Structures are given as structure tokens and as C-alpha cells.
Amino acid sequence: MRFRTSMLALGLLATAALAGCASTIPGGGTQVATASYTEQIFSDSYGSVRDAGYTLPAIPINKVDKQFVRQIVSYQTSEKPGTIVVNTRERHLYYILPNGKAMRYGIGVGKQGFAWSGTAYVAWKQEWPTWHPPKEMAGRRPDVAKYVEDGMGPGLSNPLGARAMYLFNEKGQDTLFRLHGTPEWASIGTAASSGCIRLINQDVIDLYSRVRPGRETKVVVIQ
């Protein structure tokens, strides 16, 4: 069964643009130390991927700043393993591992990504999600209006990419904020569009495989 999503957004970059977000998460972020050194860079993990009937193109990883390539780093934090820490200023997402380590991913941040900080949890996740633009966006962009009711089906140009993880606040309310893939690999490390926290599709598949939905999967967003 496909789940439908409704997300508040400001703008869309053609067919491969990013779905928007709104902020309902209260509170402040948790301060954590940045990585002091890299232990392993997974630069060989960005080849073409066949997934659920779709073929994701290879990423020209030599054109991506090395700091945004998936890698295990030394990372000291009070957060327990399994926590996700999003540092919007650094354009990094950390998945906390045991023994002072973290898997670090490069991210792209929509302009709304700077509008909030705090904590949430991954309520549920979906492979190859359907995208529903909000009515406000459809009013500005008639070309996406047809997707409001039935949604844009999964595919290589879908703004949510290969995977999406849906964040709810401590009261169990949908924050309208997502961690998701993107077909626009060149947008990683930038904050040039509307949207949520986006990762290269090969990276979001990796992160998705590690995340277990539920309140125990805490997400901390810091500015």
C-alpha cells in the first residue's frame, strides 16, 4: 500500500526539484562535536544501482566535494547509537555508531531547513515514495497541480528520490519534515532551493537500511 504525503513547500525545481517542509518541532538542538578525522571513505559506493525495478545512475563522485562523500568519522556525542544528528550549517547528517564513531553523509538543505532546530523521531519510512505537492504550490505552479490528488508516482525524477523517512514531533504530530533522496546529486552541500534534508540516492538507501522507525530513532537538528 502506498502512503500519501502532504508537505508545505516554497517552490519546485522542475520535475526533479525537492518537496517542501514546514516547522512544527519545538525546542533547541543538542550541541555535538564535529568529526576529528576520517576512518573510511565509501567513494566506491556510488555506482549504478538496480533497485525495485529502477536503475539509479552512477554518481560522478569525483565531482563531489570529498567532505560530502559517505564516510565513517570519529564523532563524540552524548547521543546514543542509532540517533540521527543533522547539522544544517555543515551540510552533514550523522548516523551515530558505537565507540565514538558515526557514519557521515553529505546533505542538501532547503531554505526552510534553516527555520527550525530541535528533536523529532522517524515515525515511518517508505521505499520509492509517492509525492504530493501541496495546494499552495499548485496555485503557483500549474504544471504540478495534477499531482495534488493522485500524486507523482515513484520514479527517477520523483522529488523524494528512492527513499523517504518521515519525522514526527514528541506529541506524535507530523512535522512535514523529511529525510529523503534526490536525483539532483549536485545539490548536495547547498541550500539553494526549497525542500527538506536530501541525500544522494545511494546514500539515502544506505541510511534507510540502518533506520528503524519508532520513537527510539531520535533525530536531532542543529543549526
N, C-alpha and C positions, 0 to 999 in steps of 0.2 A: 504494500500500500504506500502510495506517495503522500508525503506530508506537504502541506502548503504553508508558505511563509508570507508574512506581510511586513515590509520593512520601510521605515521612513527614510527618505534619501534626499539629497540635493544633487541632481544631475546624473547623467549617464554618458559614458564614453562609448558611443556607437554600440555595436552588438556585443562587444567584449568588455564593456565597462563594468563597474563594480556596484553591487547593491548597497543601498544606504543604511544608515544606522541612526538610532536615537538613544539618548542617555536617560536611564532611569536608575542607575546604580549609585547609591549613596556612599558617603564615606571617603576616606583618603587611601592612597596607596601605601604599600609596605616598602620601606627602603631596603634595598639589597645591594650587595657588592657586584661590580662588574667582573667579567672574566679576566683572569690574570694571565692565562696562557692557553694555547690550544693543544689538545692531545691528539685529535684525529679529525681530518677533514674528509668529508664524503663527496669529493668532487667527481667521483666515478659513478654517482647515483642519479645522474640526470639524463640518461639515455631515453630512447623511445620506450614507452610503456604501453602494453596492451592490457586494458582494464575494463571489465564488464562490457565487452564488445566495442569499446572505444580505443583508439590508438592515440595516445598523447605524444606529441612530437618531442624530439630530443631538445634539450635546452643548450644553447651555446654558452656553456658555463664559463668559458674563458673570457666572455664579455661581461660577466657578473663580478662585481667587487668581491674579493675573497672573504671579506667580513660577513657577507650575506649568504655564503655557501654553508650548507648544513655541516655542523661540526660539534664534537664534544669538547667542552671547555671546563676549566676549573672555575667553580662558582660557589661562593659561600653565602648562605642564606639561612634564616630560621624557618623557612617554609619546608614542609615535609616532601619527600619524593612523590612524584605524581602531580604536584602543583604546577600550574602554568603561570609564568610571570611574563607579562607583556610590557616592554619598555618602549613607549611610543617615540621618545626622543632619540633613542639609539637605533630605532628600527630593528629591534631584535625581539624574538619570542624565545623564552627559555622553558624547556620541559625539565623539571628538577629530577635528577638522578641521585642515587645514594652516594655517600662518601665525598661530598663536596664537589660534585660534578653536575653538569647539565648538558642536554642537547640543545644547541642554539640554532635557530632558524632566522633567516632574513625575512622581513615583512615589509609590506607597503601599508601606509596608514592614510585613510581618508581624512579630509579636513575635519569631519566630525569626530575622528579619533582623538583629537586634542580637547574635546569638550568635556570629558569626564575622566575620573580615576576612581578606583575602589575595588571591590571584590564581587565576584559572581561565581556561578558554578556551571558546568556543562550539563544542561538538562537532558539533551538528546543530541544525536548526531545522525547524519544521513549521507549515503553514498550517492553521487550524481543527483543532486537535489534539483527540484523544480523552482524556478524563480518567479516571484510575483511582484511586479513594480507597484508601489502604492499609487492611489488615485491622484495624489498631488503631483507625482512625477508625470503620470499620463496626461494631466492637464497641460503640462509644459512641453511634453514630448509626445505628440500624437502617434508617432511611429511605434511606441511601446504600449499604447493603450490596449491593443488586442491581447496583451499578456496579463492584464489585471485580473480577469476572472479565471481563465484556464491555466495561466502561467506559461512561461517559456520552458519547454521540456529540457531534459538533460542533454548535454552535448558539449562539443569542444568550444563553442562560443558562449556558453551559458556564463553569466557573470559570477556565479558561485563556484564555478570550476568543478573539480572531481569530488570534492568532499565539503561538507559544512558542519560546524559544531555550533549549537545554539545556546546562548548564555542567558540564564535567569538570575534574578537577584535573590537575596536571602529570604524574601517573602514569597518566593515561588512565582514571581511575575516575569514575563518575557521582557528582557531589556531591549529587544530588537537589535542586539549587537551580535555579530557572528565572527567566528574564525573560519575562513573559507579559502578555497583555492582560487586561482585566477589564470586565465590564458595569457595574461599580459605580464610575462616574466620581467620585462624591462621596467615595470613599475615598482619592483621590489627596491626598497631603500628610499622611496619617495613619499611625498604626501601631496600629490598634485591633483587628486580627484576626490570626489565623494566616495564614501564606502566604509567598510569595516576593516578588520585586520585580515589582510590577504597574504597568502603564501604561494610560492611556486607550486604547481600541481603535484610534482613529485614529492615536494616537502609536506604538503598537507596530507597526502596519502600516508606518509611515514608517521606524522603526528597523530592522525586519526587512528592508526593501528595501536597506538600506545594509550589512548584516552578511553577511560571507562565512564560512561555517563552516570551522573548521580551527584549528590551533594558532597561526596568525598573528593570530587575532582574540582578543586578550588582554582579559580582564575583571578590573578591579581594584576590590575592595570595601573602602571605608574607613569607619570609624565616626566 
